[in-house]
Amino acid sequence: MAPAEADAGSVPPVLLVPVGSLEQHGPHLPLDTDTRIACAVIEAAVDRGVNGVVAPSIAYGASGEHEAFAGTISIGQDALQLVLTEFGRSACRWTSRVAFVNGHGGNARALIAAVRLLRQEGREVGWFPCAARHRRADAHAGFTETSLLLHISPAQVCTEHEIVGNVTSVQDLMPQMRIGGVAAVSPSGVLGDATGANARAGADILADLAERLSEAVTRWEPDERGMLV
């Protein structure tokens, strides 16, 4: 990314910032799955013509619920909120708009707090969640994320280790997860069913996410949480 790229076109481009995590994604997906997905969604949106400049990713997130699993590194909600806030303050010195594109649901609380503060300070900042539609109980390392990775990073998927995890709805699992994290409800770390995942489904999911991001960035109507809708 170079600031010089930001002078093309009559409407200033949006700085698109992938926000991910480093956390266990079952026995079959890489630790940086969420970051890969956020980057891929942005790249696909840019390919569709969205007026944006791509920033390097913020690759560590708030993943405390996964810390029982080896490989997970979480910087926590407070640290992530501070990073996002200071990133936004610095970037807004030279760009008119910043959109954080989030690949990990656990980052949402920090994103909402940081973006609200930045907007209160008069900065044009928003965020977009890479949440596939109709996910049901497919919350972590299940069909959705496995299909996406089979499309964008197939060499990183250990297909021989794809399994069925806990398929109970996340809403029903949340009380246990608040106490003991993901390990309390899924020894494998999988919430959903990774079997049957396929690259074609991943391509369709990615296309939908990229289209929604493109529309949200073009519309630029952050809601009360700062989320681009």
BAFI-3210 file (N, C-alpha, C; in Angstrom, 3 decimals, decimal comma, padded with zeros to 6 digits):
// residues 229
n [1|2|3|4|5|6|7|8|9|10|11|12|13|14|15|16|17|18|19|20|21|22|23|24|25|26|27|28|29|30|31|32|33|34|35|36|37|38|39|40|41|42|43|44|45|46|47|48|49|50|51|52|53|54|55|56|57|58|59|60|61|62|63|64|65|66|67|68|69|70|71|72|73|74|75|76|77|78|79|80|81|82|83|84|85|86|87|88|89|90|91|92|93|94|95|96|97|98|99|100|101|102|103|104|105|106|107|108|109|110|111|112|113|114|115|116|117|118|119|120|121|122|123|124|125|126|127|128|129|130|131|132|133|134|135|136|137|138|139|140|141|142|143|144|145|146|147|148|149|150|151|152|153|154|155|156|157|158|159|160|161|162|163|164|165|166|167|168|169|170|171|172|173|174|175|176|177|178|179|180|181|182|183|184|185|186|187|188|189|190|191|192|193|194|195|196|197|198|199|200|201|202|203|204|205|206|207|208|209|210|211|212|213|214|215|216|217|218|219|220|221|222|223|224|225|226|227|228|229]
n.u [000,847|000,522|000,448|000,307|-001,376|-003,847|-004,926|-006,425|-009,324|-012,555|-013,894|-012,571|-010,697|-011,526|-009,738|-009,057|-008,976|-007,830|-008,866|-007,984|-007,194|-005,174|-005,609|-006,669|-008,188|-009,716|-008,607|-007,846|-007,620|-005,653|-003,943|-004,227|-006,655|-008,907|-007,760|-006,874|-009,351|-010,542|-008,713|-009,057|-011,728|-011,611|-009,810|-011,335|-013,455|-012,145|-011,379|-013,861|-014,218|-014,531|-013,945|-011,190|-008,255|-005,878|-004,828|-002,078|-002,670|-004,222|-003,273|-003,530|-005,909|-008,741|-009,007|-009,624|-011,417|-010,469|-008,096|-007,434|-006,501|-003,617|-001,387|-002,975|-002,936|-003,828|-004,492|-006,303|-009,308|-009,013|-006,411|-006,646|-008,691|-007,343|-005,280|-006,791|-008,019|-005,830|-004,702|-006,766|-006,815|-004,267|-004,278|-006,351|-005,238|-004,332|-006,048|-009,468|-011,460|-011,851|-012,188|-012,590|-012,268|-013,583|-012,584|-012,949|-015,264|-015,003|-013,693|-015,488|-016,531|-014,376|-014,009|-016,455|-016,334|-013,943|-014,467|-016,758|-015,671|-013,783|-015,492|-016,948|-014,970|-014,942|-014,019|-014,178|-014,914|-015,581|-016,842|-016,870|-018,403|-017,173|-019,289|-020,886|-024,033|-026,854|-025,543|-026,222|-025,494|-022,906|-020,299|-017,508|-014,707|-016,181|-018,415|-018,597|-016,197|-014,284|-014,961|-014,476|-011,677|-010,848|-011,308|-009,752|-007,228|-006,318|-004,161|-003,570|-005,418|-006,120|-007,590|-008,038|-008,460|-010,839|-013,764|-016,824|-017,936|-019,217|-022,528|-024,569|-026,601|-025,000|-026,045|-027,242|-024,986|-023,550|-023,717|-022,078|-019,712|-018,977|-017,975|-016,069|-014,873|-014,307|-013,323|-014,804|-017,111|-016,453|-014,176|-012,547|-012,388|-013,987|-016,907|-019,596|-020,006|-017,514|-017,265|-017,993|-017,542|-016,605|-014,795|-016,292|-018,599|-017,260|-016,326|-018,742|-019,635|-017,596|-017,912|-020,420|-019,888|-017,969|-019,467|-021,358|-019,656|-018,622|-020,960|-021,644|-019,458|-019,579|-022,098|-021,807|-022,972|-022,765|-024,072|-025,541|-023,599|-021,385|-021,067|-020,841|-023,523]
n.v [-001,188|002,227|005,646|007,336|006,138|006,958|009,148|008,870|009,213|010,847|010,667|010,236|007,295|004,537|003,476|000,206|-002,123|-005,181|-007,147|-009,600|-012,693|-014,847|-017,973|-021,233|-023,336|-025,814|-029,179|-028,944|-026,501|-023,490|-021,387|-018,686|-018,334|-016,527|-014,051|-014,542|-014,828|-012,269|-010,719|-011,878|-011,253|-008,464|-008,211|-009,409|-007,616|-005,309|-006,213|-006,205|-003,587|-001,747|001,372|001,532|001,396|-000,958|-001,927|-003,303|-006,228|-006,300|-008,594|-009,930|-010,674|-010,450|-013,221|-014,758|-016,789|-018,995|-019,758|-022,083|-023,815|-024,920|-022,751|-020,525|-017,020|-014,325|-010,877|-009,582|-007,707|-004,994|-004,218|-004,628|-002,814|-000,416|-000,517|-000,425|002,065|003,888|003,294|004,172|006,930|007,739|006,987|008,559|011,025|011,307|010,020|010,011|008,227|005,224|001,756|-000,964|-004,330|-007,116|-010,365|-012,045|-012,969|-012,531|-010,140|-008,105|-006,550|-004,885|-003,546|-002,153|-000,387|001,062|002,189|003,712|005,651|006,869|007,937|009,700|011,512|012,753|011,469|009,682|006,631|003,162|-000,227|-003,611|-006,768|-010,007|-012,024|-014,834|-015,387|-017,134|-018,940|-020,459|-022,871|-022,888|-021,823|-021,801|-022,918|-024,708|-025,768|-023,353|-021,713|-023,633|-024,216|-021,692|-021,496|-023,678|-022,637|-020,224|-020,782|-023,546|-025,313|-025,095|-026,454|-029,261|-031,729|-034,355|-034,312|-033,116|-032,675|-033,404|-031,092|-029,578|-029,121|-027,731|-024,810|-021,620|-019,731|-021,295|-022,503|-020,450|-019,698|-021,690|-021,286|-018,726|-019,165|-021,289|-021,068|-022,043|-024,631|-025,801|-026,656|-027,935|-030,271|-030,517|-027,994|-027,231|-025,712|-026,617|-028,302|-029,579|-031,407|-032,199|-029,680|-027,498|-026,183|-024,843|-023,953|-022,270|-020,309|-019,142|-018,116|-016,285|-014,506|-013,417|-012,131|-010,261|-008,721|-007,633|-006,160|-004,313|-002,916|-001,862|-000,204|001,610|002,756|003,775|004,098|004,027|002,243|002,584|001,277|001,719|-000,010|-000,885|-000,998]
n.w [000,000|-000,805|000,068|-002,114|-003,894|-003,236|-004,561|-006,808|-008,900|-008,461|-006,040|-002,868|-002,096|000,089|002,927|003,331|005,819|006,794|009,525|011,711|013,329|015,426|015,946|017,102|014,750|014,743|013,817|011,185|009,831|009,170|011,626|011,066|009,817|009,997|009,367|006,765|005,489|005,824|004,346|001,796|001,215|001,024|-001,152|-003,174|-003,279|-004,161|-006,667|-007,796|-008,219|-006,144|-004,587|-003,160|-001,033|-000,072|003,082|005,046|007,072|010,350|012,375|014,783|017,287|019,557|021,179|023,400|024,067|022,798|023,920|025,267|023,439|021,739|019,994|019,746|019,999|021,815|022,035|023,553|024,483|025,343|024,498|021,731|021,123|021,668|019,739|017,346|017,653|017,735|015,279|013,565|014,209|013,342|010,584|009,609|009,381|006,844|005,116|004,043|004,808|006,720|006,716|008,705|008,128|009,320|010,301|012,459|014,839|017,600|017,826|017,729|019,894|020,642|018,221|017,909|020,117|019,567|017,028|017,548|019,288|017,585|015,665|017,221|017,646|015,271|013,017|009,932|010,113|009,842|010,216|008,959|009,079|008,287|007,904|006,969|005,377|006,765|008,540|010,742|013,124|012,417|013,426|013,838|012,235|010,757|008,143|006,643|007,026|006,346|003,684|002,524|002,915|001,384|-001,082|-001,189|-000,059|-000,605|-000,220|002,424|003,892|005,779|004,640|005,313|007,988|008,504|010,423|012,255|014,484|017,450|016,892|018,005|018,438|018,540|020,249|022,235|023,270|024,376|027,234|028,518|027,125|027,889|030,380|030,205|027,701|024,216|024,387|026,378|025,229|022,919|022,319|020,087|019,067|017,002|015,888|014,463|011,288|009,475|007,473|004,104|003,191|000,514|-002,323|-004,273|-002,919|-001,191|-002,974|-003,734|-001,281|-000,738|-002,895|-002,298|000,158|-000,706|-002,489|-000,735|000,962|-000,893|-001,587|000,915|001,535|-000,576|-000,149|002,446|005,211|008,272|011,095|014,421|015,828|014,416|012,345|008,943|006,809]
ca.u [000,000|001,238|-000,479|000,151|-002,475|-005,111|-005,354|-007,116|-010,781|-013,149|-014,247|-011,402|-010,900|-011,583|-008,655|-009,646|-008,026|-008,228|-008,655|-008,159|-006,815|-004,307|-006,282|-006,919|-009,385|-009,864|-007,401|-007,698|-007,447|-004,508|-004,198|-004,573|-007,837|-009,739|-007,044|-006,936|-010,690|-010,719|-007,908|-009,659|-012,954|-011,189|-009,251|-012,431|-014,210|-011,342|-011,511|-015,184|-014,184|-014,760|-012,966|-010,482|-006,835|-005,758|-003,779|-001,645|-003,649|-004,041|-003,397|-003,783|-007,181|-009,227|-009,361|-009,519|-012,253|-009,758|-006,756|-007,154|-005,940|-002,257|-001,245|-003,752|-002,344|-004,837|-004,017|-007,371|-010,202|-008,498|-005,271|-007,139|-009,399|-006,344|-004,624|-007,724|-008,215|-004,647|-004,597|-007,713|-006,377|-003,112|-004,647|-007,248|-004,464|-004,059|-007,127|-010,744|-012,309|-011,219|-013,113|-012,012|-012,998|-013,307|-012,748|-013,130|-016,391|-014,591|-013,162|-016,575|-016,669|-013,310|-014,290|-017,557|-015,861|-012,953|-015,087|-017,619|-014,826|-013,229|-016,555|-017,226|-013,891|-015,130|-013,340|-015,058|-014,438|-016,633|-016,340|-017,719|-018,146|-017,168|-020,207|-021,685|-025,459|-027,422|-024,508|-026,816|-024,542|-021,600|-019,665|-016,045|-014,006|-017,156|-018,592|-018,374|-014,784|-013,535|-015,213|-013,750|-010,246|-010,644|-011,310|-008,708|-005,930|-006,551|-002,986|-003,491|-006,504|-005,846|-008,925|-008,167|-008,800|-012,135|-014,611|-018,051|-017,762|-020,470|-023,448|-025,586|-026,581|-024,082|-026,825|-027,409|-023,674|-022,902|-023,495|-020,913|-018,523|-018,580|-017,255|-014,933|-014,387|-014,730|-012,940|-015,835|-018,221|-015,944|-012,778|-011,812|-012,361|-014,869|-018,323|-020,197|-019,673|-016,574|-017,347|-018,829|-017,096|-016,053|-014,302|-017,355|-019,373|-016,407|-016,325|-020,042|-019,662|-016,689|-018,528|-021,486|-019,265|-017,328|-020,526|-021,924|-018,663|-018,598|-022,168|-021,609|-018,460|-020,097|-023,218|-021,203|-023,978|-022,523|-025,182|-025,210|-022,395|-020,305|-020,979|-021,305|-024,651]
ca.v [000,000|003,490|006,772|007,956|005,508|007,472|010,379|008,563|009,253|012,059|010,394|009,628|005,893|004,116|002,606|-001,072|-002,714|-006,507|-007,403|-011,036|-013,290|-016,018|-018,868|-022,582|-023,570|-027,245|-029,902|-028,944|-025,169|-022,754|-020,469|-017,350|-018,461|-015,319|-013,007|-014,900|-014,559|-010,818|-010,250|-012,350|-010,487|-007,151|-008,357|-009,671|-006,371|-004,435|-006,748|-005,805|-002,166|-000,854|002,452|001,346|001,116|-002,068|-001,816|-004,569|-006,703|-006,357|-010,049|-010,469|-010,165|-010,833|-014,628|-015,405|-017,983|-020,099|-019,871|-023,439|-024,570|-024,527|-021,924|-019,290|-015,845|-013,276|-009,647|-009,120|-006,647|-003,646|-003,938|-004,510|-001,540|000,653|-000,599|000,064|003,500|004,630|003,095|005,074|008,317|007,991|006,897|009,654|012,237|011,431|009,452|010,555|007,183|003,951|000,656|-002,185|-005,499|-008,039|-011,783|-012,812|-012,439|-012,108|-008,773|-007,138|-005,608|-003,896|-002,747|-001,227|000,660|001,902|002,948|004,732|006,743|007,573|008,718|010,813|012,475|013,391|010,735|008,826|005,260|002,162|-001,600|-004,557|-008,143|-011,062|-013,039|-015,431|-015,489|-018,461|-019,786|-021,301|-023,217|-023,015|-020,630|-021,790|-024,031|-025,635|-025,789|-022,051|-021,329|-024,650|-023,988|-020,492|-021,788|-024,566|-021,784|-019,194|-021,329|-024,995|-026,043|-024,953|-027,222|-030,698|-032,282|-035,669|-034,107|-032,442|-033,429|-032,798|-030,589|-029,352|-028,460|-027,003|-023,385|-020,825|-019,087|-022,268|-022,820|-019,266|-019,697|-022,505|-020,687|-017,557|-019,653|-022,136|-020,908|-023,022|-025,977|-026,335|-027,205|-028,664|-030,677|-030,346|-026,586|-027,002|-025,441|-026,816|-029,540|-029,274|-032,404|-031,732|-028,371|-027,589|-024,916|-024,142|-023,236|-021,188|-019,240|-018,466|-017,347|-015,149|-013,554|-012,721|-011,222|-009,166|-007,854|-006,880|-005,158|-003,268|-002,100|-001,142|000,855|002,622|003,432|004,422|004,485|003,286|002,258|003,115|000,568|002,019|-001,066|-000,511|-001,868]
ca.w [000,000|-000,829|000,119|-003,432|-004,613|-002,739|-005,215|-008,052|-008,859|-007,907|-004,661|-002,224|-001,781|001,485|003,358|003,734|006,759|007,275|010,953|011,886|014,610|015,364|016,883|016,643|013,930|014,602|013,398|009,731|009,245|009,722|012,735|010,554|008,956|009,993|008,644|005,347|004,975|005,721|003,198|000,549|000,979|000,538|-002,498|-004,106|-003,431|-005,011|-008,023|-008,292|-008,532|-005,019|-004,546|-001,907|-000,941|000,866|004,089|005,650|008,057|011,801|012,353|016,119|017,767|020,884|020,994|024,693|024,135|022,155|024,480|025,748|022,319|021,365|018,798|019,873|020,633|021,937|022,682|024,439|024,008|025,616|023,615|020,358|021,009|021,604|018,433|016,333|017,860|017,319|013,824|012,929|014,386|012,482|009,170|009,234|009,117|005,416|004,305|004,496|005,367|007,063|006,965|009,244|007,627|010,417|010,032|013,700|015,604|018,931|017,782|017,523|021,010|020,522|017,031|018,185|021,032|018,901|015,939|018,161|019,770|016,436|015,038|018,135|017,454|013,979|011,959|009,137|010,276|009,997|010,168|008,249|009,517|007,270|008,430|005,900|005,677|007,045|009,119|011,779|014,184|011,774|013,964|013,909|011,593|010,201|006,690|006,017|006,990|005,614|002,257|002,122|002,824|000,240|-002,266|-001,223|000,361|-000,513|000,259|003,877|004,515|005,959|004,423|005,959|009,393|008,630|011,345|012,769|015,833|018,167|015,961|018,765|018,106|019,353|021,317|023,315|023,829|024,916|028,689|028,836|026,526|028,679|031,553|029,882|026,337|023,218|024,822|027,271|024,447|021,758|022,499|018,832|018,693|015,857|016,147|013,151|010,576|008,392|006,414|003,004|002,715|-000,835|-002,868|-005,002|-001,913|-000,716|-003,980|-003,654|-000,030|-000,906|-003,822|-001,575|001,122|-001,440|-003,002|000,389|001,370|-001,919|-001,449|002,189|001,440|-001,506|000,509|003,627|006,193|009,517|012,034|015,739|016,289|013,481|011,349|007,604|006,469]
c.u [000,881|000,238|-000,700|-000,998|-003,809|-005,599|-006,113|-008,621|-011,305|-013,552|-013,055|-011,672|-010,931|-010,359|-009,277|-008,629|-008,506|-007,904|-008,951|-007,803|-005,788|-004,838|-006,534|-008,238|-009,539|-008,566|-007,056|-007,449|-006,279|-004,914|-004,661|-005,783|-008,628|-009,079|-007,072|-008,287|-010,916|-009,950|-008,551|-010,930|-012,608|-010,669|-010,342|-013,274|-013,466|-011,416|-012,855|-015,263|-014,464|-013,619|-012,216|-009,004|-006,660|-004,570|-003,288|-002,600|-003,221|-004,336|-003,559|-005,059|-007,474|-009,798|-009,296|-010,311|-011,577|-008,413|-006,444|-006,488|-004,572|-002,250|-001,968|-002,939|-003,395|-004,224|-005,102|-008,145|-009,598|-007,355|-005,730|-007,866|-008,414|-005,642|-005,525|-007,918|-007,033|-004,385|-005,500|-007,298|-005,229|-003,505|-005,489|-006,527|-004,229|-005,108|-008,463|-011,634|-011,495|-012,312|-012,325|-012,877|-012,622|-013,594|-012,999|-014,210|-016,021|-014,011|-014,250|-016,662|-015,618|-013,539|-015,376|-017,076|-014,894|-013,598|-016,027|-016,795|-014,270|-014,275|-016,958|-016,178|-013,943|-014,452|-014,319|-014,496|-015,647|-016,013|-017,376|-017,389|-018,182|-018,004|-021,071|-023,141|-025,850|-026,383|-025,063|-025,775|-023,110|-020,727|-018,150|-015,472|-014,947|-017,226|-018,192|-016,898|-013,945|-013,738|-014,469|-012,264|-009,940|-010,624|-010,093|-007,316|-006,012|-005,373|-002,862|-004,566|-006,120|-007,182|-009,118|-008,546|-010,108|-013,083|-015,927|-017,779|-019,093|-021,393|-024,628|-025,488|-025,682|-024,820|-026,996|-026,085|-023,064|-022,730|-022,273|-019,635|-018,054|-017,749|-015,971|-014,384|-014,866|-014,425|-013,992|-016,971|-017,752|-014,471|-011,919|-011,616|-013,251|-016,298|-019,034|-019,710|-018,791|-016,654|-018,306|-018,464|-016,453|-015,719|-015,380|-018,230|-018,564|-016,375|-017,621|-020,128|-018,786|-017,297|-019,625|-020,911|-018,645|-018,362|-021,118|-020,962|-018,630|-019,788|-022,115|-020,622|-018,949|-021,216|-022,738|-022,255|-023,776|-023,724|-024,714|-023,979|-021,189|-020,154|-021,554|-022,355|-025,111]
c.v [001,235|004,622|007,424|007,367|006,148|008,713|010,130|008,667|010,504|011,901|009,713|008,167|005,650|003,262|001,349|-001,847|-004,095|-006,645|-008,877|-011,524|-014,376|-016,993|-020,227|-022,669|-025,056|-027,896|-029,744|-027,592|-024,429|-021,768|-019,094|-017,366|-017,156|-014,178|-013,281|-014,544|-013,060|-010,258|-010,645|-011,574|-009,105|-007,240|-008,594|-008,422|-005,390|-004,902|-006,380|-004,314|-001,236|000,144|002,390|001,104|000,088|-001,862|-003,198|-004,947|-006,448|-007,809|-010,706|-009,847|-010,583|-012,239|-015,408|-016,690|-019,201|-020,409|-021,239|-024,289|-024,011|-023,739|-020,601|-018,210|-014,742|-012,053|-009,020|-007,932|-005,255|-003,280|-003,771|-003,193|-000,378|000,663|-000,028|001,572|004,294|004,472|004,098|006,529|008,657|008,006|008,085|010,988|012,422|010,777|009,886|009,517|005,916|002,928|-000,552|-003,361|-006,673|-009,498|-012,633|-012,185|-011,936|-010,713|-007,706|-006,113|-004,512|-002,981|-001,719|-000,071|001,609|002,783|004,022|005,933|007,556|008,443|009,903|011,915|013,141|012,699|009,799|007,402|004,343|000,778|-002,519|-005,970|-009,131|-012,233|-013,554|-015,526|-016,939|-019,420|-020,771|-021,590|-023,279|-021,833|-020,620|-023,079|-025,100|-025,540|-024,462|-021,719|-022,352|-024,484|-022,760|-020,773|-022,745|-023,783|-020,871|-019,722|-022,849|-025,780|-026,010|-025,752|-028,696|-031,435|-033,625|-035,543|-033,331|-033,303|-032,693|-032,368|-030,504|-028,548|-027,805|-025,516|-022,621|-020,153|-020,029|-022,589|-021,657|-019,269|-020,507|-021,878|-019,472|-017,970|-020,377|-022,020|-022,017|-024,447|-026,618|-026,987|-028,014|-029,021|-030,490|-028,879|-026,246|-026,791|-025,475|-028,118|-029,201|-030,270|-031,900|-030,350|-028,526|-026,204|-024,145|-023,343|-022,058|-020,018|-018,444|-017,590|-016,106|-014,090|-012,748|-011,717|-010,020|-008,194|-006,997|-005,817|-004,011|-002,331|-001,257|000,019|001,971|003,439|004,292|005,018|003,681|003,393|002,747|002,433|000,886|000,987|-000,578|-001,517|-001,600]
c.w [000,000|-000,791|-001,233|-004,216|-004,273|-003,464|-006,505|-007,870|-008,179|-006,457|-003,997|-001,876|-000,285|001,777|003,958|004,559|007,194|008,764|011,200|013,262|014,349|016,409|016,247|015,892|013,671|014,156|011,926|009,092|009,890|010,809|012,250|009,631|008,867|009,223|007,144|004,740|004,811|004,534|001,871|000,205|000,433|-000,889|-003,537|-004,330|-004,321|-006,466|-008,643|-008,557|-007,379|-004,931|-003,218|-002,091|000,161|001,792|004,494|006,781|009,493|012,165|013,718|016,654|019,188|020,788|022,302|024,806|023,518|022,814|025,082|024,674|021,928|020,059|018,883|020,580|020,627|022,604|023,549|023,892|024,184|024,679|022,171|020,153|020,880|020,249|017,344|016,431|017,346|015,821|013,113|013,036|013,450|011,007|008,723|009,105|007,623|004,522|004,883|005,159|005,624|007,327|007,463|008,786|008,523|010,072|011,258|014,567|016,975|018,990|017,831|018,639|020,931|019,324|017,288|019,052|020,334|017,836|016,488|018,617|018,608|015,750|015,917|018,005|016,076|012,821|011,250|009,126|010,438|010,000|009,523|008,714|008,359|007,782|007,290|006,318|005,904|007,621|010,145|012,865|013,664|012,175|013,857|013,316|011,055|008,688|006,041|005,904|006,216|004,110|001,754|001,956|001,664|-001,063|-002,316|-000,874|000,470|000,038|001,776|004,614|004,580|005,856|005,111|007,433|009,582|009,467|011,594|014,206|016,551|017,254|016,678|018,423|019,074|020,508|022,504|024,000|024,616|026,431|029,105|028,308|027,300|029,893|031,168|028,488|025,415|023,672|025,718|026,503|023,243|021,966|021,251|018,464|017,522|016,340|014,796|012,547|009,384|007,242|005,329|002,511|001,342|-001,382|-003,620|-004,050|-001,381|-001,679|-003,930|-002,408|-000,155|-001,814|-003,130|-000,589|000,418|-001,995|-001,889|000,905|000,381|-001,778|-000,178|002,152|000,520|-000,874|001,667|004,561|007,480|010,460|013,397|016,346|015,416|012,394|010,022|007,154|005,030]
res [m|a|p|a|e|a|d|a|g|s|v|p|p|v|l|l|v|p|v|g|s|l|e|q|h|g|p|h|l|p|l|d|t|d|t|r|i|a|c|a|v|i|e|a|a|v|d|r|g|v|n|g|v|v|a|p|s|i|a|y|g|a|s|g|e|h|e|a|f|a|g|t|i|s|i|g|q|d|a|l|q|l|v|l|t|e|f|g|r|s|a|c|r|w|t|s|r|v|a|f|v|n|g|h|g|g|n|a|r|a|l|i|a|a|v|r|l|l|r|q|e|g|r|e|v|g|w|f|p|c|a|a|r|h|r|r|a|d|a|h|a|g|f|t|e|t|s|l|l|l|h|i|s|p|a|q|v|c|t|e|h|e|i|v|g|n|v|t|s|v|q|d|l|m|p|q|m|r|i|g|g|v|a|a|v|s|p|s|g|v|l|g|d|a|t|g|a|n|a|r|a|g|a|d|i|l|a|d|l|a|e|r|l|s|e|a|v|t|r|w|e|p|d|e|r|g|m|l|v]
***
